[in-house]
Amino acid sequence: MPARDPYGPVHTAGNAVPPLDADLAGALDDLAGIHPGIDLIRDGIRHLALDRHTADTTQTLLATLAGSAGADVITAIGHLVARLANADLNPALRGLPLDAQKEAQRHGEQAAFHLNDPDLHQPASEASATITGT
């Protein structure tokens, strides 16, 4: 007896994972060639968008991407923005005038604060909870 496919009957036309929509494809295209790290992020987003998921993995991905303030990808990006904007942590900024260094750091810290705002995470958190029924 063949093993049961955890994804259900995947070989049906109605169960095919659709291609990227124009908004997501365009956003990923706009990020091409900026830095190898950004290319890895683009590849990861594309893979997540086009991979076949279960309800459980979908729930986990929603929480991990943006639904768990303080422990999700959006929060990590906020911390990265703050780090890159801080001359003490990014030597590339140390040649700037001190006032520009401090202004960049302040804006980076504000970005991290706003990206950690619970209101930003609430919709993804609620989508995740809807899937699990909690």
N, C-alpha and C positions, 0 to 999 in steps of 0.2 A: 504494500500500500504506500503510495507516495506521501511524503511529509506535507502537512497542512501549511499553506502559505500564510504567514501572519498578516500579510497585507490584503488578503482577500483575493478575489478573482482579478488579477492584474492584467490578464490578456484580453480585456474587452475594450472596445473603443470608448465607451462611456467612463472608463476608469483610468484613462490616460492622464498623465500629468501634463497640463497645458504649457505651452512655451511662455517665456517671460512676457508680461504686458509691456506696453510702450513706456510707461512711466518708470518702471524698475529697470528695464533694459537701457533706457536713455540715461538714467542716473548712474548706472554702472559704466556706461560708455564715457560719460563725462569725467570719470575718475581714472581713466586709463592712462598709464605711463607717468604718473606723478612720482611714484616711489615704489620700489618692490614690495614694501610692507602694505601699501594701499592696494597693489595688485593682488596680494594674498587675501586681503579683506574682500575685495571684489569677487575673487574666485570662491571664497567661502560663502558669500551671500548668494552667488549664482547657484552653487551646489545645494545650499539649503532650500532655495526657491524651486529647484527642479527635481529634487530628490523625492522619493515616495515616502510618506510618513504614516505612522499610525496616529490615532487620537492621542495616545499617551505621549509619543514623541512630539507631537504638535503642541500639546499643553506645556511640556517641558521647554520647548524652544521659545514659545511666547514669553514664558516667565524669564528665561535666560537672556533673551534679547533685550526686553524692555519692561518686564513686568514685576521686577523684584528690586525696587530702589535700594541701592547699596551693594547689590550682588548680581548685577547684570551687565550686559555689553554696553549699554548707554552710560551707565555709571563709570565703567572702565574707560570709555572714550573721554568722558568729562575729566577724569584724573589725568589722562594722557595730554589733553589740551592744556590743563594747568601746568603740567610738567614741562611741556614744550615752550610755554610762554614765560617760564621762570629762568632767568639768567643764571641763578645758582645751580640749576639742574640741567641747563642746556648751554654749554659753552659757546655755541654759535651766536648767542645774544650778548655776550660779554663785551663786544666791541661797540655796542650801541651806547649813546649817552645815558647816564644814570636815570634821568627822568623817563626816557623811552623804555628802559628796562623795567622800571617800576610800573609804568602804565601798561605795558604788555603783561606783566605779572598780574596786575589787578584785573585786567580783562580775562585772563586765563582762569583766575580763581572764580570770577563771576560765571564764566561758562560752566565750570565744574559744579558750582552751586545750582545753577538753573537746570543742568542735565541730571541732577540728583533730586529735583523737585518731585515729590510724590504725585502731583497732578499729572506730570508727564508720563509716569509709569502706570497710573491707574487704569487706562483703557486696556493695555496689554495684560495687566494683572486680572482684570475682569474677564477678558476673553479666555485667559488660561483657566480661571475658576469656572467659567461656564462649561468648558469642555469636561472638567472633572466633576462637575455638579456640586461644587462646594461654594 
